[in-house]
Amino acid sequence: MPGTYYMPGVNLIHRGALNDVGTWAQNLGGTRGLIVASMGSYGEEQGKMVAEVLAKSGIQSIVYAGAGPNPTDVMVMNGVELYKDQHCDLLVAIGGGSAIDCAKGIGLIISNGGTIEQYEGADRVSRSLPPFITVNTTAGTGSEVTSVAVLTDSRTHHKMTIVDWRLTADVSVNDPQLMVTMPPALTAATGMDALSHAIEAYVATNATALTDALAYEAIVLVFQWLPAAFEHGEDVAARYGMCNAAFLAGLAFNNSGLGYVHALSHPLTGKYGLPHGVLNAVLLPAVMRWNAVLAGTRMAKIAVAMGAGHPWRTDRENAEKAVTGVEDMNRRLKMPSGLAAMGVRESDIPALAEEAMEELVGKTNPRQVASVEQMRRLYLDSM
């Protein structure tokens, strides 16, 4: 399939990459930056680290530690107000997907005006963001390299997906040294998020030769390095391996699309506030089994990437090995046994299924549901 590929113009992946942020901010013409970080003291500390690096390059900055989990339109607008009040001309995000998506929302409103809900959907942005650098601190979301932002409507709790190439950062930074303090539970959640990105990208209807290569290698790296990063967080080699896995998976899905894992996950996050990566891990096996009916050959190749596939097996047998490989990884990472264990109520599933049917990310799933009942069944199979 022909492809048009979107990614940041500059991507740094190495130990100590944070120290290069000031130079690249200068290259982008920044003189005063808004640093968007996660809420709380840890986010404040991360923001201060960036501020110190920028100061060495003569760039002033202000820290906005206002990005909560599942960032909302209110958090975005508070950041917009601070950006304007401080006369900033540069955006730097540090953190995981929440901080980075919040920064994308801030830049979107700064350049285009209006309110976040106006831009829900694809290709509704008309002006590029201000100079924008993303510093990723969790190996999973891929948000540092994507043209996607997921933001929550604070009134309805609806998760709004915004897709536009203009949301792409100018520079992305992955520094494994920033990830060695991640607790095991967060390492597991973000790592499984990366795996879900890679698997969904590999079977997506918009997949190309390039996205296949990116997604396949991401799967290889997750199975090679995620257990070590989970069990030995200080292992910089494992963190570097997961940096690369999440980076490749992010580039893959940014250009091929996702599928029903994310379509099912978003309504659950909106309603229950549950962690995105953990939900993806729990939902992934049921969706993989559903997709194997039409994407069995690709699923079989996924098993090979995991190290579980064998040429003397049929595609169907290898596809099932891919599913059990994910289930085994979930157990090793101490993931919940199902949605019910996370507090999801069966009585909510009909409404959740209706919402999942409308999710933009589900449009590139290889096997489409024919009815809301089939979407409901995917939830029930994950309970």
C-alpha positions as CSV (number, residue, x, y, z in Angstrom):
1,M,0.0,0.0,0.0
2,P,1.3,3.5,-0.8
3,G,2.2,5.5,2.3
4,T,2.7,9.0,3.5
5,Y,4.7,9.0,6.7
6,Y,4.6,11.4,9.6
7,M,7.2,11.7,12.4
8,P,9.2,14.3,14.2
9,G,12.0,15.8,12.1
10,V,14.6,15.0,14.8
11,N,14.6,12.0,17.2
12,L,17.1,11.5,20.0
13,I,17.4,8.1,21.7
14,H,20.4,7.8,24.0
15,R,21.6,8.1,27.5
16,G,21.9,11.7,28.4
17,A,19.7,12.9,25.6
18,L,17.9,15.3,27.9
19,N,21.0,17.5,27.9
20,D,20.6,18.2,24.2
21,V,17.2,19.8,24.7
22,G,18.6,23.3,25.1
23,T,20.5,23.1,21.8
24,W,17.5,22.0,19.9
25,A,15.3,24.6,21.5
26,Q,17.8,27.2,20.3
27,N,17.7,25.7,16.8
28,L,13.9,26.1,16.8
29,G,14.2,29.8,17.7
30,G,12.8,29.5,21.2
31,T,13.5,32.2,23.8
32,R,11.0,31.4,26.5
33,G,9.4,28.0,27.0
34,L,6.4,26.6,28.7
35,I,7.4,23.2,30.2
36,V,4.4,20.9,30.5
37,A,4.8,18.2,33.1
38,S,2.6,15.8,35.2
39,M,0.8,17.0,38.3
40,G,2.5,16.6,41.6
41,S,6.0,17.0,43.1
42,Y,7.5,14.4,40.7
43,G,6.3,16.4,37.7
44,E,7.6,19.6,39.2
45,E,11.0,18.0,39.6
46,Q,11.0,16.8,36.0
47,G,10.0,20.2,34.8
48,K,12.8,21.8,36.8
49,M,15.3,19.5,35.2
50,V,14.2,20.7,31.8
51,A,14.3,24.3,33.0
52,E,17.9,23.9,34.1
53,V,18.9,22.5,30.7
54,L,17.2,25.3,28.9
55,A,18.8,27.9,31.1
56,K,22.3,26.6,30.1
57,S,21.3,27.6,26.5
58,G,20.1,31.0,27.6
59,I,16.4,30.1,27.3
60,Q,14.0,31.2,30.1
61,S,11.1,29.0,31.0
62,I,8.1,28.4,33.3
63,V,6.9,25.0,34.5
64,Y,3.2,24.0,34.2
65,A,2.9,20.8,36.3
66,G,-0.8,20.6,35.5
67,A,-1.2,17.5,33.3
68,G,-3.2,14.8,35.2
69,P,-3.8,11.3,34.1
70,N,-6.2,11.3,31.1
71,P,-5.7,15.1,30.7
72,T,-8.8,17.2,30.3
73,D,-9.8,20.2,28.3
74,V,-9.6,22.3,31.5
75,M,-6.0,21.3,32.0
76,V,-5.3,22.3,28.4
77,M,-6.9,25.7,28.8
78,N,-5.1,26.4,32.1
79,G,-1.8,25.8,30.2
80,V,-2.9,28.0,27.3
81,E,-3.6,30.8,29.8
82,L,-0.1,30.4,31.4
83,Y,1.6,30.3,28.0
84,K,0.0,33.5,26.9
85,D,0.5,35.3,30.3
86,Q,4.3,34.4,30.2
87,H,4.7,35.4,26.6
88,C,6.2,32.0,25.7
89,D,7.3,31.0,22.2
90,L,8.3,27.4,22.8
91,L,6.6,24.2,24.2
92,V,8.5,21.5,25.9
93,A,6.6,18.5,27.3
94,I,8.3,16.1,29.8
95,G,6.5,12.9,31.0
96,G,4.4,10.2,29.6
97,G,1.5,10.3,27.3
98,S,-0.6,12.5,29.6
99,A,1.9,15.4,29.8
100,I,2.7,15.1,26.1
101,D,-1.0,15.0,25.0
102,C,-1.8,17.9,27.2
103,A,1.0,19.9,25.6
104,K,-0.3,19.0,22.2
105,G,-3.7,20.4,23.2
106,I,-2.1,23.6,24.5
107,G,-0.1,24.1,21.3
108,L,-3.2,23.4,19.2
109,I,-5.3,26.1,21.0
110,I,-2.4,28.6,21.0
111,S,-2.1,28.3,17.2
112,N,-5.7,27.7,16.2
113,G,-7.9,29.1,18.9
114,G,-11.3,27.9,19.9
115,T,-11.9,24.9,22.2
116,I,-10.6,21.3,22.1
117,E,-13.9,19.7,21.1
118,Q,-13.8,21.6,17.8
119,Y,-10.9,19.5,16.7
120,E,-12.1,16.0,17.6
121,G,-11.6,13.6,14.7
122,A,-9.1,13.7,11.8
123,D,-7.5,16.5,9.9
124,R,-9.3,19.4,11.5
125,V,-6.3,21.5,12.4
126,S,-5.3,24.3,10.1
127,R,-2.1,25.8,11.7
128,S,1.0,24.1,13.0
129,L,1.9,24.2,16.7
130,P,4.5,26.5,18.2
131,P,8.0,25.0,18.3
132,F,7.5,21.8,20.2
133,I,9.9,19.4,21.9
134,T,8.7,16.2,23.6
135,V,10.8,14.5,26.3
136,N,9.4,11.0,27.0
137,T,9.9,9.4,30.4
138,T,7.8,6.3,30.0
139,A,8.5,3.6,27.4
140,G,5.1,3.0,26.1
141,T,2.6,5.6,24.9
142,G,4.6,6.7,21.8
143,S,3.0,10.1,22.1
144,E,6.3,11.8,21.7
145,V,6.4,10.8,18.1
146,T,2.8,10.7,17.0
147,S,0.3,13.1,15.5
148,V,-2.4,12.0,17.9
149,A,-3.7,13.5,21.1
150,V,-6.3,11.9,23.4
151,L,-8.0,14.4,25.7
152,T,-11.0,14.1,28.0
153,D,-14.1,16.3,28.0
154,S,-14.3,17.3,31.6
155,R,-18.1,17.5,31.5
156,T,-19.0,14.3,29.8
157,H,-15.8,12.3,30.5
158,H,-15.8,11.4,26.7
159,K,-12.3,10.7,25.4
160,M,-11.7,12.9,22.4
161,T,-9.2,11.6,19.8
162,I,-7.6,14.3,17.7
163,V,-5.5,13.2,14.7
164,D,-3.6,15.6,12.5
165,W,0.0,15.7,11.3
166,R,0.3,19.3,12.6
167,L,0.4,17.8,16.2
168,T,3.7,16.1,15.5
169,A,6.6,17.4,17.6
170,D,9.6,19.0,16.0
171,V,12.0,17.1,18.2
172,S,11.4,13.9,20.3
173,V,13.7,12.9,23.1
174,N,14.0,9.4,24.7
175,D,16.6,9.2,27.5
176,P,16.7,5.8,29.2
177,Q,18.3,7.3,32.2
178,L,15.0,9.1,32.9
179,M,13.2,5.8,33.1
180,V,15.3,3.8,35.6
181,T,13.1,5.1,38.5
182,M,9.8,4.0,37.0
183,P,8.1,1.6,39.4
184,P,7.4,-2.0,38.2
185,A,3.7,-1.5,37.8
186,L,4.1,1.6,35.6
187,T,6.9,-0.2,33.6
188,A,4.5,-3.1,33.0
189,A,1.5,-0.8,32.0
190,T,3.5,1.3,29.6
191,G,5.4,-1.6,28.2
192,M,2.1,-3.4,27.4
193,D,0.8,-0.2,25.8
194,A,3.8,-0.3,23.5
195,L,3.1,-4.0,22.7
196,S,-0.6,-3.2,21.9
197,H,0.5,-0.4,19.6
198,A,2.9,-2.7,17.7
199,I,0.5,-5.6,17.4
200,E,-2.4,-3.4,16.3
201,A,-0.2,-1.5,13.8
202,Y,1.0,-4.8,12.3
203,V,-2.5,-6.0,11.5
204,A,-4.1,-2.6,10.7
205,T,-5.7,-2.1,7.4
206,N,-3.4,0.8,6.5
207,A,-0.2,-1.2,7.3
208,T,2.7,-0.8,4.8
209,A,6.1,-2.3,4.3
210,L,7.6,0.4,6.5
211,T,5.1,0.1,9.3
212,D,5.4,-3.7,9.2
213,A,9.2,-3.4,9.8
214,L,8.7,-0.9,12.6
215,A,6.0,-2.9,14.4
216,Y,7.7,-6.3,14.0
217,E,10.9,-5.1,15.5
218,A,9.0,-3.4,18.3
219,I,7.4,-6.8,19.2
220,V,10.8,-8.5,19.2
221,L,12.2,-5.8,21.5
222,V,9.3,-5.9,23.9
223,F,9.6,-9.6,24.4
224,Q,13.4,-9.3,24.8
225,W,13.5,-6.4,27.2
226,L,10.2,-5.8,29.0
227,P,10.6,-8.6,31.6
228,A,14.1,-7.3,32.5
229,A,12.9,-3.7,32.8
230,F,10.0,-4.9,35.0
231,E,12.1,-7.0,37.3
232,H,15.3,-4.9,37.3
233,G,14.3,-1.3,36.8
234,E,17.8,0.1,37.2
235,D,19.0,-2.0,34.2
236,V,19.8,0.8,31.7
237,A,20.2,-1.6,28.8
238,A,16.7,-2.9,29.4
239,R,15.4,0.6,29.6
240,Y,17.2,1.5,26.4
241,G,15.7,-1.6,24.7
242,M,12.2,-0.5,25.8
243,C,12.9,3.1,24.6
244,N,13.5,1.7,21.2
245,A,10.5,-0.7,21.3
246,A,8.1,2.1,22.3
247,F,9.6,4.5,19.8
248,L,9.2,2.1,16.9
249,A,5.7,1.1,17.9
250,G,4.7,4.7,18.1
251,L,6.0,5.4,14.6
252,A,4.3,2.3,13.3
253,F,0.8,3.0,14.6
254,N,1.1,6.7,13.8
255,N,1.3,5.7,10.2
256,S,-0.8,2.6,9.9
257,G,-3.5,3.1,12.5
258,L,-4.7,1.0,15.5
259,G,-7.7,-1.2,16.2
260,Y,-10.3,-2.5,18.6
261,V,-8.0,-2.7,21.6
262,H,-7.9,1.0,21.7
263,A,-11.5,1.4,20.6
264,L,-12.6,-0.7,23.6
265,S,-10.1,0.9,26.0
266,H,-11.0,4.5,25.5
267,P,-14.6,4.3,26.8
268,L,-13.4,2.4,29.8
269,T,-10.8,5.0,30.7
270,G,-13.4,7.7,30.3
271,K,-15.9,6.1,32.5
272,Y,-13.8,4.5,35.2
273,G,-10.5,6.4,35.0
274,L,-8.6,3.1,34.6
275,P,-4.9,3.1,33.4
276,H,-4.8,2.9,29.6
277,G,-1.9,0.5,29.4
278,V,-3.3,-2.0,31.8
279,L,-6.7,-2.0,30.0
280,N,-4.9,-2.6,26.7
281,A,-3.1,-5.6,28.2
282,V,-6.3,-7.1,29.4
283,L,-8.2,-6.4,26.2
284,L,-5.5,-7.6,23.8
285,P,-6.0,-11.4,23.9
286,A,-9.7,-11.2,23.0
287,V,-9.2,-8.8,20.2
288,M,-6.3,-10.8,18.8
289,R,-8.5,-14.0,18.7
290,W,-11.2,-12.0,17.0
291,N,-8.8,-10.6,14.4
292,A,-7.1,-14.0,13.7
293,V,-10.1,-15.1,11.7
294,L,-9.1,-12.6,8.9
295,A,-5.5,-11.8,9.8
296,G,-4.2,-15.3,10.7
297,T,-1.1,-15.1,8.6
298,R,0.0,-11.8,10.2
299,M,-0.9,-13.1,13.6
300,A,1.3,-16.1,12.9
301,K,4.2,-13.7,12.1
302,I,3.6,-11.9,15.4
303,A,4.2,-15.3,17.1
304,V,7.5,-15.6,15.3
305,A,8.5,-12.1,16.5
306,M,7.7,-13.1,20.1
307,G,9.9,-16.2,19.7
308,A,6.8,-18.5,20.0
309,G,6.1,-19.3,16.3
310,H,7.4,-22.3,14.4
311,P,7.3,-23.1,10.7
312,W,5.9,-26.6,11.1
313,R,2.7,-25.2,12.6
314,T,-0.2,-23.9,10.7
315,D,-0.9,-20.1,10.6
316,R,-3.9,-20.8,12.9
317,E,-1.8,-22.6,15.4
318,N,0.9,-19.9,15.4
319,A,-1.8,-17.2,15.7
320,E,-3.0,-18.9,18.9
321,K,0.6,-19.0,20.1
322,A,0.8,-15.2,19.7
323,V,-2.3,-14.8,21.9
324,T,-1.0,-17.2,24.6
325,G,2.3,-15.3,24.4
326,V,0.5,-12.1,25.4
327,E,-1.4,-13.9,28.1
328,D,1.9,-15.3,29.5
329,M,3.4,-11.9,29.5
330,N,0.4,-10.5,31.3
331,R,0.8,-13.1,34.0
332,R,4.6,-12.4,34.3
333,L,3.9,-8.7,34.7
334,K,1.1,-9.3,37.3
335,M,-1.6,-7.8,35.2
336,P,-5.3,-8.1,36.3
337,S,-7.0,-11.3,35.3
338,G,-9.8,-9.4,33.5
339,L,-12.0,-6.3,33.4
340,A,-14.1,-7.5,36.3
341,A,-11.0,-7.6,38.5
342,M,-10.5,-3.9,37.6
343,G,-14.0,-3.0,38.7
344,V,-15.8,-2.9,35.3
345,R,-19.5,-3.7,35.7
346,E,-21.2,-6.0,33.2
347,S,-24.3,-3.7,33.4
348,D,-22.2,-0.9,31.8
349,I,-21.1,-2.9,28.8
350,P,-24.0,-2.2,26.5
351,A,-23.4,1.6,26.7
352,L,-19.6,1.1,26.5
353,A,-20.0,-1.0,23.4
354,E,-22.1,1.7,21.7
355,E,-19.3,4.2,22.4
356,A,-16.6,1.9,21.2
357,M,-18.4,1.5,17.9
358,E,-17.9,5.2,17.3
359,E,-14.2,5.3,18.1
360,L,-12.0,6.6,15.3
361,V,-9.1,4.3,16.2
362,G,-11.3,1.2,15.5
363,K,-11.7,2.1,11.8
364,T,-8.4,0.4,10.8
365,N,-9.1,-2.8,12.7
366,P,-8.7,-5.7,10.2
367,R,-11.9,-7.5,11.1
368,Q,-14.8,-5.1,11.6
369,V,-17.7,-6.0,13.8
370,A,-21.1,-6.3,12.1
371,S,-23.1,-5.2,15.1
372,V,-22.9,-3.6,18.5
373,E,-23.6,-7.1,19.9
374,Q,-20.2,-8.3,18.6
375,M,-18.5,-5.3,20.2
376,R,-20.2,-6.2,23.4
377,R,-19.0,-9.7,23.1
378,L,-15.4,-8.5,22.9
379,Y,-15.9,-6.8,26.3
380,L,-17.5,-9.9,27.8
381,D,-14.6,-12.1,26.5
382,S,-12.2,-9.8,28.4
383,M,-14.1,-9.9,31.7
